[in-house]
């Protein structure tokens, strides 16, 4: 799964301006004419006033093609969010994670990004390591979370040995992730260790208390 870049409204506007300029440079051989056409197009169709653009396409096919492409981009931005499932509790999620990790020969750390209704909007493999180690820093986790509409997160990793008992390193790592999430305002709902036939939930065992208020 590709990681999307963080884009603010102003960044997006600048990118669209550059794309419009590039478009006219590709379809018009004269640089001066391309620059002038791009400037005229932006004046006629201000990027920050997309809702007020006229419905009728311009007669010029070059302008019409560009306007159609920009409108398609707007429609794609408005498409419904993809919901990958909903978290109802540690038991149901733990069982699902057991199924997902089944047969995984290497240790793997997975991040689940949840919205305010605990619907999973993103599932990302943060790291896949060797048989016995999975070195990862909380910044890699929250870098992905901050690129998604995320109210809270769940982290999970497997033990290829089959034993779901958390190690001292697992406990320390979970504590670091929880502390980082508290600092960023993205609480950790649960942390799982997945074994061959069972799982360990930090929340179910009372080792993690997520305040989602």
Secondary structure as UniProt FT lines:
FT   HELIX           9..27
FT   HELIX           31..44
FT   HELIX           47..52
FT   HELIX           61..77
FT   STRAND          85..86
FT   HELIX           90..101
FT   TURN            102..103
FT   STRAND          108..114
FT   TURN            116..117
FT   STRAND          119..128
FT   HELIX           138..145
FT   TURN            146..147
FT   STRAND          152..158
FT   TURN            160..161
FT   HELIX           168..184
FT   STRAND          187..194
FT   STRAND          199..201
FT   TURN            202..206
//
